[in-house]
């Protein structure tokens, strides 16, 4: 399997939770240079919400 962790060369968002009993982890790298990591369901949820609102797809919206 290919490593799905985002890098500056391959920006994106990666979330992992292999089973309901494991801790969620996440990492994000934006093409603008912002990076973030999170551990735990609540923190990963916040990472995803922040990424969606401020990075990744948000950079493609008109007026930004």
N, C-alpha and C positions, 0 to 999 in steps of 0.2 A: 504494500500500500504506500502511496505517495505521502510525504509529510505535508499536511495541510496548514501548518503554522504560517500565518502571514509574515511577510518580510517587506522591507522597503522596495525590493524588486517585484514583489507579488503582494501588494496591499490587499487587505480584506479583514474579515471577521471570522474567527474560528471558535466554536463552542463545543465542549465535550462533556458528556455525562453518560458513561458506558452502561450504567444500570441505575435503577431507582435508589439503590442503597449507597451509591458513591457520590462524592462531592463533585459538583459541576466546576469546570474551569473554562476560562475564556481568554482570548487574546485578540487584539486589534492593532492594525497598522494602517494608517491612512496615507494616501499619496501626498497630503499636505505636510507630512512629517510627524503627526501626532501618533503616539503609541499608548497602549494600556493593557493591563492584565487584570484578571479577577479570579477569585476562588470562592466558592460557595454559591448556592442558588440565588440568594438575594443580590450579591455583588455582581454575578454574571448577568442577571436580569437588568441591573442598572447599566452595566457595560453595553449591552445590546441596545437599550433605550437611548443611551448617550451617543452611540455610534450612528444609530438611525437618525437621530435629530440633528447631529452636528457634523458628521463625517460621512464617508461612503456615498450613499444616495443623496444626502443633503447637498453635497457639492454640485450635483447635477441639476438642482432645481433652479428655475428662472428667478433672477433677482438676487442671487447670492454670489 
